[in-house]
Amino acid sequence: MELRTLLPIGLLLIFSSPVLDAAVRQDNHENAKSAQSDFYKTDSVQSVHLTISESDRRRMINALPECIYVPAMFRWRNVELEKVAIRFKGNSSTQPNQKHKRSYLVRFDKYEGSQRFLGLRRVSFDNGVQFGSLFSEPIITEILQAEGLKTHRCNYAKVYLNDEFHGVYVNVERIDGTFLETNFRNASGGLWKNDLGGPGGNLAFIGNDPKRYEKAFEAKNKAAENRKVLVDFIRKINQTSDKDFATMLKSTMDVDQLFRVTAIMLLSGAFDQLTGWNPHNFYLFHETERGRWNYLPWDLDVGFSETAFGRLRVLEDWDAAWPVPTGISNPLLDRVISDPKLLNQYRIIALEVLERRFRPEEICNSIDKKYRLIKEHLVDDPFPKQRATVPGDVGYEEIVNSMKLFMEKRFEAAKHQLAQPGPRPVAQSKGRNDGQGVPVELIGKIKQVESNAKEMQLRMRQLQQIMPQVNAHLQKGEFTEADRLLSKALKISGGAGGEANN
């Protein structure tokens, strides 16, 4: 064969080789990672454009409190995706009569399974309406990242809906398959989300039947549908002997990371996490290769308030030396507190984190920096000028000043508590009513009732939408379709909810 024939064949073999294909894939992967870093750059404000038809927008509103997906267009800079799925997300956005901007979840792979945006399957934009999270979540996530902990990324985004400015949002990375692939060597393990709490949601063992944990722990991937490994983990937390508990914990979790996350949640006042009151808003990920469990905080929008909702005394009832709030039972941290060596390890780490990340001047500078970054954009933002956790904070200046005051008080109190731990605080009598609100013993029950009420409201709205459709099909003699809808209604009324709103 002549040389001039061999050369093209050789070049073809080179350019179609597995080595080159792998190099191209690696290059694309690195480009996506670089673009993601730009999208979540902490000192920037992104501009995101969403386009939804008027009819689909009405469908979204009419379906509330259920959050349904509708087709939409998505654009960031010169990247435009013409067919994505979008829905409302979060409790504040599910209320039909809510007057303010609503939060959005954008899913890129719902209609086209392989479609990604910068390698991401989903992005979300949180409104910051309910708890003043425009400042809380970005600051807490930056602290988690600075401590080398695996957490979601976030910054700010100006969101435009159908070319109209819709407000300043927190641009929050989703904890999903893409997040796992980015942060863990093997992403094949189970991922569970505790969204609203429920039986066993605080890692209490309530029996060996995995179905009893379904309400508290939503399966977020295929591996998580089998909850046996989750139940076994919870059983070990609760039933391992005192003598073997520390060994068990160190073999199933990175204790150093667990204690750092626990300290950050406490010091920032993020009270609705696994480590606080009425545990929810977190993920558990099981690394199958290493057999390790990872606690991943989520929805960090309630920090930096001294007394929340007029009843949760975050500063007074959450002693830095005793990481469980006064009067609250926490199966995992109660076991830690009962082990002198583990408790001492936590306190050493908490003091390190306090001194390194929570000095008032540094936190206050961070708050000011965030405020300056978005201040000019907030002028036309429909955000209500108060935060639900502290209704007395009216306007951004008061919110900022209140957060700073909290941090000053928290730092001084925590420094003293960790340097000179006293006896574990004990809840006051159940009849306490000192002007701060209801007794702390009832907080968990109140939150659970609120959670159950929201779920019942969602189911009733779904049934109210389905039954007229059933009647219409019956009148037309379309019995197969009527039967399908009735089966769906029975499933809803029997306790199986729809897709989680968060």
ChimeraX attribute file (.defattr): number of C-alpha atoms within 10 A of each C-alpha:
attribute: neighborCount
match mode: 1-to-1
recipient: residues
	/A:1	5
	/A:2	6
	/A:3	8
	/A:4	8
	/A:5	9
	/A:6	11
	/A:7	11
	/A:8	11
	/A:9	12
	/A:10	10
	/A:11	11
	/A:12	11
	/A:13	12
	/A:14	13
	/A:15	12
	/A:16	10
	/A:17	12
	/A:18	11
	/A:19	11
	/A:20	13
	/A:21	13
	/A:22	11
	/A:23	12
	/A:24	12
	/A:25	12
	/A:26	12
	/A:27	12
	/A:28	14
	/A:29	14
	/A:30	12
	/A:31	14
	/A:32	17
	/A:33	16
	/A:34	12
	/A:35	15
	/A:36	17
	/A:37	13
	/A:38	12
	/A:39	22
	/A:40	20
	/A:41	15
	/A:42	16
	/A:43	11
	/A:44	15
	/A:45	20
	/A:46	21
	/A:47	16
	/A:48	18
	/A:49	20
	/A:50	22
	/A:51	18
	/A:52	17
	/A:53	13
	/A:54	10
	/A:55	9
	/A:56	15
	/A:57	15
	/A:58	11
	/A:59	15
	/A:60	20
	/A:61	19
	/A:62	15
	/A:63	16
	/A:64	19
	/A:65	25
	/A:66	27
	/A:67	26
	/A:68	20
	/A:69	18
	/A:70	19
	/A:71	20
	/A:72	21
	/A:73	19
	/A:74	22
	/A:75	16
	/A:76	14
	/A:77	9
	/A:78	6
	/A:79	10
	/A:80	13
	/A:81	16
	/A:82	13
	/A:83	18
	/A:84	23
	/A:85	22
	/A:86	27
	/A:87	24
	/A:88	27
	/A:89	23
	/A:90	20
	/A:91	15
	/A:92	20
	/A:93	28
	/A:94	22
	/A:95	17
	/A:96	13
	/A:97	10
	/A:98	10
	/A:99	11
	/A:100	16
	/A:101	20
	/A:102	24
	/A:103	22
	/A:104	23
	/A:105	22
	/A:106	24
	/A:107	24
	/A:108	26
	/A:109	17
	/A:110	17
	/A:111	12
	/A:112	12
	/A:113	9
	/A:114	10
	/A:115	17
	/A:116	17
	/A:117	21
	/A:118	17
	/A:119	17
	/A:120	20
	/A:121	20
	/A:122	24
	/A:123	17
	/A:124	22
	/A:125	25
	/A:126	27
	/A:127	28
	/A:128	24
	/A:129	23
	/A:130	20
	/A:131	22
	/A:132	26
	/A:133	22
	/A:134	24
	/A:135	27
	/A:136	24
	/A:137	23
	/A:138	24
	/A:139	22
	/A:140	22
	/A:141	22
	/A:142	20
	/A:143	20
	/A:144	21
	/A:145	13
	/A:146	11
	/A:147	16
	/A:148	11
	/A:149	17
	/A:150	20
	/A:151	20
	/A:152	22
	/A:153	23
	/A:154	22
	/A:155	26
	/A:156	27
	/A:157	23
	/A:158	22
	/A:159	23
	/A:160	17
	/A:161	15
	/A:162	14
	/A:163	11
	/A:164	11
	/A:165	17
	/A:166	21
	/A:167	21
	/A:168	29
	/A:169	28
	/A:170	24
	/A:171	26
	/A:172	23
	/A:173	21
	/A:174	19
	/A:175	21
	/A:176	18
	/A:177	16
	/A:178	16
	/A:179	19
	/A:180	18
	/A:181	12
	/A:182	12
	/A:183	13
	/A:184	11
	/A:185	11
	/A:186	14
	/A:187	20
	/A:188	19
	/A:189	19
	/A:190	22
	/A:191	27
	/A:192	24
	/A:193	25
	/A:194	24
	/A:195	23
	/A:196	25
	/A:197	25
	/A:198	20
	/A:199	16
	/A:200	20
	/A:201	24
	/A:202	23
	/A:203	21
	/A:204	18
	/A:205	21
	/A:206	16
	/A:207	14
	/A:208	13
	/A:209	11
	/A:210	16
	/A:211	13
	/A:212	17
	/A:213	22
	/A:214	18
	/A:215	19
	/A:216	21
	/A:217	28
	/A:218	20
	/A:219	20
	/A:220	17
	/A:221	15
	/A:222	11
	/A:223	14
	/A:224	22
	/A:225	16
	/A:226	14
	/A:227	21
	/A:228	14
	/A:229	14
	/A:230	22
	/A:231	23
	/A:232	15
	/A:233	18
	/A:234	22
	/A:235	17
	/A:236	17
	/A:237	21
	/A:238	19
	/A:239	10
	/A:240	15
	/A:241	11
	/A:242	13
	/A:243	9
	/A:244	9
	/A:245	19
	/A:246	17
	/A:247	11
	/A:248	15
	/A:249	21
	/A:250	12
	/A:251	14
	/A:252	18
	/A:253	18
	/A:254	14
	/A:255	17
	/A:256	13
	/A:257	18
	/A:258	16
	/A:259	23
	/A:260	22
	/A:261	23
	/A:262	25
	/A:263	24
	/A:264	21
	/A:265	23
	/A:266	28
	/A:267	28
	/A:268	26
	/A:269	28
	/A:270	26
	/A:271	27
	/A:272	23
	/A:273	26
	/A:274	28
	/A:275	26
	/A:276	24
	/A:277	25
	/A:278	24
	/A:279	24
	/A:280	25
	/A:281	19
	/A:282	24
	/A:283	23
	/A:284	19
	/A:285	21
	/A:286	25
	/A:287	21
	/A:288	14
	/A:289	11
	/A:290	12
	/A:291	11
	/A:292	16
	/A:293	22
	/A:294	18
	/A:295	19
	/A:296	20
	/A:297	27
	/A:298	23
	/A:299	20
	/A:300	24
	/A:301	24
	/A:302	25
	/A:303	27
	/A:304	31
	/A:305	27
	/A:306	22
	/A:307	19
	/A:308	23
	/A:309	15
	/A:310	16
	/A:311	17
	/A:312	23
	/A:313	20
	/A:314	26
	/A:315	23
	/A:316	14
	/A:317	19
	/A:318	24
	/A:319	23
	/A:320	27
	/A:321	27
	/A:322	24
	/A:323	26
	/A:324	27
	/A:325	26
	/A:326	22
	/A:327	18
	/A:328	21
	/A:329	17
	/A:330	21
	/A:331	17
	/A:332	19
	/A:333	20
	/A:334	16
	/A:335	19
	/A:336	24
	/A:337	18
	/A:338	11
	/A:339	16
	/A:340	11
	/A:341	12
	/A:342	19
	/A:343	20
	/A:344	15
	/A:345	15
	/A:346	26
	/A:347	23
	/A:348	16
	/A:349	17
	/A:350	26
	/A:351	22
	/A:352	14
	/A:353	20
	/A:354	23
	/A:355	12
	/A:356	13
	/A:357	18
	/A:358	21
	/A:359	16
	/A:360	20
	/A:361	12
	/A:362	13
	/A:363	20
	/A:364	19
	/A:365	12
	/A:366	17
	/A:367	20
	/A:368	16
	/A:369	14
	/A:370	22
	/A:371	17
	/A:372	11
	/A:373	15
	/A:374	18
	/A:375	14
	/A:376	10
	/A:377	15
	/A:378	15
	/A:379	11
	/A:380	11
	/A:381	18
	/A:382	16
	/A:383	25
	/A:384	17
	/A:385	16
	/A:386	19
	/A:387	24
	/A:388	16
	/A:389	22
	/A:390	20
	/A:391	14
	/A:392	13
	/A:393	19
	/A:394	13
	/A:395	13
	/A:396	18
	/A:397	11
	/A:398	15
	/A:399	22
	/A:400	19
	/A:401	15
	/A:402	17
	/A:403	21
	/A:404	22
	/A:405	16
	/A:406	20
	/A:407	26
	/A:408	16
	/A:409	13
	/A:410	27
	/A:411	19
	/A:412	13
	/A:413	15
	/A:414	22
	/A:415	17
	/A:416	14
	/A:417	17
	/A:418	20
	/A:419	12
	/A:420	10
	/A:421	15
	/A:422	12
	/A:423	8
	/A:424	13
	/A:425	16
	/A:426	11
	/A:427	15
	/A:428	13
	/A:429	10
	/A:430	11
	/A:431	8
	/A:432	13
	/A:433	13
	/A:434	9
	/A:435	8
	/A:436	15
	/A:437	16
	/A:438	17
	/A:439	18
	/A:440	24
	/A:441	16
	/A:442	12
	/A:443	18
	/A:444	15
	/A:445	12
	/A:446	13
	/A:447	16
	/A:448	16
	/A:449	12
	/A:450	13
	/A:451	16
	/A:452	15
	/A:453	12
	/A:454	17
	/A:455	17
	/A:456	16
	/A:457	15
	/A:458	22
	/A:459	22
	/A:460	16
	/A:461	15
	/A:462	21
	/A:463	18
	/A:464	12
	/A:465	14
	/A:466	16
	/A:467	15
	/A:468	11
	/A:469	14
	/A:470	19
	/A:471	13
	/A:472	12
	/A:473	17
	/A:474	15
	/A:475	10
	/A:476	9
	/A:477	11
	/A:478	13
	/A:479	13
	/A:480	11
	/A:481	14
	/A:482	21
	/A:483	14
	/A:484	11
	/A:485	18
	/A:486	17
	/A:487	12
	/A:488	16
	/A:489	21
	/A:490	12
	/A:491	13
	/A:492	18
	/A:493	15
	/A:494	10
	/A:495	12
	/A:496	13
	/A:497	16
	/A:498	15
	/A:499	10
	/A:500	13
	/A:501	17
	/A:502	19
